[in-house]
């Protein structure tokens, strides 16, 4: 056993991480898995050599089943988080799409108003041009007399 494991076990504190979108409870659950006490006699700790021979076939099977259950639980948890993230993305994109459609509708409406105003101004310009031509002709007639 190393000095670090014996007297100063590694402890993680639960710090709020806003970028992960995890709740406080989920973060605590993750850290509780990490902060479980280290059993020096557990297999793989290296403190008593190879402990695999100490366990019977039945005990290894039970430990493997527990490990598989824990792995499956973590997998389900990751899948749940993934589905929640996808659902959040879907909702965000739907809202963005709705906003863009609204902006497009307003832009098209504004375009129609401007097109109508443009046509009115062209018509008025043509009418004023015709009036101006009539005035030139009248002025020309007056000057030539």
C-alpha positions in Angstrom: 0.0 0.0 0.0 1.4 3.4 -0.9 1.7 6.3 1.5 -1.0 8.2 -0.5 -3.6 5.4 -0.3 -3.0 4.5 3.4 -3.2 7.9 5.1 -4.6 10.3 2.5 -7.3 8.7 0.3 -8.2 10.6 -2.8 -11.4 12.6 -2.2 -13.1 14.6 -4.9 -15.4 17.4 -3.9 -18.6 18.1 -5.8 -17.9 21.3 -7.7 -20.8 22.8 -9.8 -20.0 22.3 -13.4 -22.5 24.2 -15.5 -21.2 23.2 -18.9 -22.0 19.5 -18.3 -25.7 20.1 -17.9 -25.7 17.5 -15.0 -27.8 18.2 -11.9 -26.2 18.5 -8.5 -27.5 15.1 -7.6 -26.0 13.4 -10.7 -22.6 15.0 -10.1 -22.7 13.8 -6.5 -23.6 10.3 -7.6 -20.7 10.2 -10.0 -18.3 11.4 -7.3 -19.7 8.9 -4.8 -18.6 6.2 -7.2 -15.1 7.7 -7.5 -14.8 8.3 -3.7 -15.7 4.7 -2.6 -13.1 3.6 0.0 -10.2 1.5 -1.4 -10.1 -2.0 0.1 -6.5 -3.0 0.3 -7.4 -6.7 0.1 -9.5 -6.4 -3.0 -8.2 -8.0 -6.2 -6.1 -5.7 -8.4 -4.9 -3.6 -5.5 -1.5 -5.4 -5.6 -1.1 -5.4 -1.9 -1.3 -9.2 -1.3 -0.1 -10.5 -4.6 -2.5 -12.5 -6.8 -5.8 -12.8 -4.8 -7.6 -14.5 -7.7 -6.8 -18.0 -6.4 -8.5 -17.1 -3.1 -11.9 -16.6 -4.7 -14.0 -19.6 -5.7 -15.6 -19.9 -9.1 -19.0 -19.0 -7.6 -17.6 -15.9 -6.0 -15.9 -14.8 -9.2 -19.2 -15.3 -11.0 -21.0 -13.2 -8.5 -18.4 -10.5 -8.7 -18.5 -10.6 -12.5 -22.4 -10.3 -12.4 -22.1 -7.3 -10.0 -19.5 -5.7 -12.3 -21.8 -6.3 -15.3 -24.8 -4.8 -13.6 -22.8 -1.8 -12.6 -21.5 -1.5 -16.2 -25.0 -1.8 -17.6 -26.3 0.8 -15.1 -23.6 3.3 -16.2 -24.4 2.5 -19.9 -28.1 3.1 -19.3 -27.2 6.4 -17.5 -25.0 7.5 -20.4 -27.7 6.6 -22.9 -30.3 8.5 -20.8 -28.0 11.6 -20.7 -27.4 11.3 -24.5 -31.2 11.1 -25.2 -31.8 14.1 -23.0 -29.1 16.1 -24.7 -30.6 15.1 -28.1 -34.1 16.1 -26.9 -32.7 19.5 -25.7 -31.0 20.0 -29.0 -34.2 19.1 -30.9 -36.3 21.5 -28.8 -33.7 24.3 -29.3 -33.5 23.7 -33.0 -37.3 23.7 -33.3 -37.5 27.0 -31.5 -34.8 28.5 -33.7 -36.6 27.2 -36.8 -39.9 28.8 -35.6 -38.1 32.1 -35.0 -36.5 32.0 -38.5 -39.9 31.3 -40.1 -41.3 34.2 -38.2 -38.5 36.5 -39.4 -38.9 35.2 -43.0 -42.7 36.0 -42.8 -42.0 39.5 -41.6 -39.4 40.0 -44.2 -41.7 38.8 -47.0 -44.5 41.1 -45.6 -42.1 44.1 -45.6 -41.0 43.2 -49.1 -44.6 43.3 -50.3 -45.2 46.7 -48.6 -42.1 48.1 -50.3 -43.0 46.6 -53.7 -46.5 48.2 -53.5 -45.0 51.6 -52.4 -42.4 51.3 -55.3 -45.1 50.7 -57.8 -47.1 53.7 -56.5 -44.0 55.9 -56.8 -43.3 54.7 -60.3 -46.9 55.5 -61.4 -46.7 58.9 -59.7 -43.4 59.6 -61.5 -44.8 58.7 -64.8 -47.8 61.0 -64.2 -45.5 63.9 -63.1 -43.4 63.3 -66.2 -46.4 63.5 -68.5 -47.5 66.7 -66.7 -44.0 68.2 -67.1 -44.1 67.4 -70.9 -47.5 69.1 -71.2 -46.1 72.2 -69.4 -43.1 72.3 -71.8 -45.4 72.1 -74.8 -47.5 74.9 -73.4 -44.5 77.0 -72.7 -43.1 76.3 -76.2 -46.5 77.4 -77.7 -46.5 80.6 -75.6 -42.9 81.5 -76.6 -43.5 80.8 -80.3 -46.5 83.2 -80.6 
